[in-house]
Amino acid sequence: MKKYYLALALVLTILFTFSKNSFCETSDEYLIKANSLYEQEKFDEVINLLKEAIKQNPNNQLLHYNLGLSYEKKEYYDLAIEEFNTSINLAPKDANYFLKRGLVYGKKELYEKAISDLKEAIKIEPNNPLFYYNLGVLYGEIDKSELEIEAYSNAIKLDPKDNDSYFNRGITYEDIGKFDLAMNDYNTSIELDPENADAYFQRGGIYRKNGDFKKAVLDYSASIQIVPNNPMAYNNRAFCYYYLGDYNNSLKDIQTAKSFENFDTKCVEKLEADIKRKVSKKNSLLQLK
């Protein structure tokens, strides 16, 4: 399962900020209307409002920043970067501007530039775990596993309850074959968030690899209870039931997995055919007796 892509989808806590008295005499009017439109996701109208506001106050970094956020919502990434550039030029010590520009570079798959911006944000605010988390995700995009783990570990040191960093670090450990360390991180992730369906799913996968099919079934079942629309959880649990000799439940999971659109059924169909052959053979032997 793909790890959380939180870093490149993350919205900052200062999502849509305006500075009081940033505008001319119509500041309150702009503020109320722009925020209302933003909440309604009418980003084209927000963009037009902010452009007009910038004409009146071209050196307000917050206006450029919020215009950049609005462009990002429209997926106009180059225009968003231009506005973040202006914000950085006007306020070069604001780490959030580097963070946000870095995340947009990430969306454009310009990972070296993205990483450079995250490092700059960390220089300005070295104790912000969010920056290290995002840096870890970006390192993951270019398969720098050791640097990715280091970044997540730094985030955890600063915020020991950072569930997402534990989870992502667990996947990275699993990817490089360090299954015990991965298991530890999944355990912690589940302790921090018992509703983390992905952590149960990933931990179930390790149990399955280790041949502990009963525990794997328990974890896949927990994942399904939280998120019942993941066909791979049914797929994987079906195989575990098969190896446990529970063909009835395996067939039930196979049928559920096959019911999802866009799910590749080839694998479970082979399993289904194998179960039916075995059941048919068993019935034939019973008849002979």
N, C-alpha and C positions, 0 to 999 in steps of 0.2 A: 504494500500500500504506500502511496506517495506521502511523504511527510507533509506536515502542515506548511503551507506556503504563506504563513502569516506575515512574514517580513515584507513581502512585496505587495501585500494587500492591506497592510495595516494602516489605519487612519489615526493620525496623531490626536492627542487629547485637545490640542488647540486647533481643532478641525477648521473652524470658521470664525476667526477672531477679527475684531475691528478695534482700533484705538479710539477712545472717546476724544472728540475734537480733532480727529485726523482729517475730517472733511472741512468744507467751508460751512456756511450757515445752514446747509441742509444735511448735516451729519446724522441727526436722529432719523430723518426720513429715509436716507440711504440705508442706515443700519437696520431699521425695522423691516423695510421692504426686501432688502437683500437676504437677510436671514430667513424670512418667510419663504421666499422663492427657493432658497437652497434646501430648506426642509421639504419642500414640495418636489425637489429634484428638477426644477426648471432652470437648468444650468445655463442655457443660452441667454435667458433673461438676466441671470446673475452676472454673466460675463459682460453683457452690455452695460449694466449698472456700474460694475467695477471699472470698466473702461472710461466711463464718464467721470467717475470719482477720481481716477488717476489723472485725467486732464486737469482737474482742479488742484490736485496735490500729487505731483509726479514723484516726489521724493519720500513717499510714505511706504516703507518696506512691507508693512502689513497688507496694504492694498495689493501690491504685486504678489505677495505670498498667497493671498486668498484667490486672486485671479489665477495663479498657478494651480491651486487646488481644484478650481472649477474647470480649468482646461484638462486637468488629469481625469476628472470625472467623465469628461467627454472623450477621453483617450486621445487628446491632442497633445501628445507627449513632448514634441519639440517646442510647442508654444509654452507648455508648462515649465520646461527647463529654462526657457528664456526669462520667464517671470521669476523663477527661483534664483537665477543668476543675478537679476537686478536686486532682489532682496538681499542676497549675500554681499553684493557690492555696497549696498547701503548699510548693512549691519553684519559685518564679517565675523562677529563674535557670537552670533546666534546659532547654536549647534543644530537646532531643529530645521533650519533652512538647508544645511548640508545633508541632514538625514533624509529629508523629503526629496531633495534632488537626487540623492543616491538611490532611493527606492524607485524613482522614475527611470533613472539609468538602468536599474535592474529590470524593469518592465520592458525596456528596449533591448535587453540582453547585452548591454554594454557593461559587463561585470567589473572590468578593471577600473573604470571610472566610478562605478557604484561603490566599490570597495574603498577607493581613495577618499570618497566623500564620507563614508562611514568612519574611516580612520581620523579624518579631520574633525568630525563631530565628537569622537572619543577624546581627542586632544583638548577640546574645549570643555567637555563634560565627562571626565574619566570615570565617574561613579554612576553613570546611567546604564542600568542593565539592559534597557531596550536597545541601545546602540550595539552592544555586544551580541545580543540575540540576532538582530538584523544582519550584522557582519557574519555571523555563523551561517545563516541561510544563504547569503551570497557566496561564501566560500564553498558551500555545498553545491552551488550551481556550476562551479568550475572544478568539482571533484578534488578539492583540497581538504581531505578528511581530517588530517591532524590539526590544521588551522581552524577548521570548522569546530572540532571538539574543544579546542582551546578557547574559542570565542564563547561557546555555550557554557563552558566551565567558568569563565569569567563572569558571565551573566548570573550564574547560580551562586557564585561567591557573593555577589552584590545583592542578590535576591534569592535566598534559599527556598522560597516557595514558588519559584518560576516554573510552573508546570510545563509550559511549552518548551523551555530549554532542556528539561529532563527528557521529555518525549523525543525531541529532535536528536538530542545526543544519543539516546538509546538506538534510534534508527541508524545513526552513523556508526555506532559501535557494531551493530548487527551487520551492516554492509561490509565492514572490514573483518568480520568473523570473530569479534570479541563478544560472544553470546552471553557470558556471565555478567559482563559490565552492562550489556544491553538490558538483560533481565532486571538488574538492580535499578536501572533508570525507569523501566516500565513499572516496576513495583512502586517506586516513589511517585511517579506520575499518577498512578491509580490512587495512591494514598492521598495525594493532594486534590485529586478530582475523581471521585468514584464514578462520575458520569462520563468519563473519557472513553468512549467506545473504541477509538482507534488504539488506545493503549492496551485494552483487553485483546483486540484483534492481533496486534503485533506480538504480545506476550503469548497468545495462543499459538502463533506461528512457531515460536521457539519451542514450546512444549511439543508441538507436532514434529518438528525436526528431531527432537530428542526421543521421540517414540512414546511420550507420555500422553497418550490420546485421551484419556479420561480428563486430565486437567485442561487439555486443549479444548475439549468439548465444553467444559465449564466456561472457559474464557470466550469462546465464540458465542456461546449462548448469552453471556453477559453483554457482549457487544451488540448482538441482535436485539436484545431487550431494550437497549438504549437507542439504537439506530436500526430499525427493522428493514430498511430499504437498501442494504448493502449486499448485493448478490454474492460477492466473494466470501462473505462470512458463511453463508449457506453452503457454498461450494466447498469451502475448506472443512466445515463441520461434517458435510456428507462423507468426505474421505476418512475423517476420524471415526465416524460411526462404522464405516466399512471395515476399517482395520480392527475395530472392536467386535466385529461380527454382528452388529446391529443393522441388518439390511433394511428393515422396515423404516427406521428413522433416516437412514441414508437415502432411501428412495424418496421420502417426503422432502428432504432438503434439496435433492436433485430437481424435483418438480418445481419447488419454490424458486430455485436459482434460474431455471429455464423460463420462468414466467416474466423475468425482467427483460425489458427491451434493451437492445444493443449489448447483450451479454453473450460472449462467445461460449456456446454450449458444447463445443467439440469434446472438451475434456470430461465433463460430467456425463455426456452421452456414452462415452466409452466405459465410464464407471457403471452407468446404468445397465449397459449391455452385459458387462461382466457379472453384475449382481444377478441379473435375470438368468444367465447361464448357470450360475452356481445354484440358484434356487430351483431351477428346472431339473438340474442333475440330482439335487437332494431329493426332490419329489419323486423322481424316477426310481431312485434307490429305495425309497420308502415303499413304493408300489411293489417292487420286486420282493420285499420282505413279506 
